[in-house]
Amino acid sequence: MSKDTTILVVGEVIEALRDAAFRIELESGIVVLGHLSGKMRMNFIKIIPGDWVEIELSTYDPTKGRIVKRLSTADSKRLSREKQTLKQQKINEMQNEANAEEPAINQ
């Protein structure tokens, strides 16, 4: 993939598959299949589920990509916290909508 036809995104590794392939959940919630770049293989950089990575997605097939970087521990923790707060906000919004739609019983 050349630089012209790729999209660089961040995601969390959710599953390790065989042959250095991984299932990755992007920040947008989409799950894609990613494989290690040659440079990461040559430098023996290990990826495990729970790691946050940068992945290059092709514009031709956005469901597959190449892992180009494993993010540092500090970045991973920050992204995990942000993901948890977003989930909590969505849950709170859904609960508020459900409470607003519920008719008042004592009126």
Helices and strands as residue ranges (DSSP letters): G 3-5, E 6-16, E 21-26, E 31-36, H 38-42, E 52-58, E 64-70, H 73-101
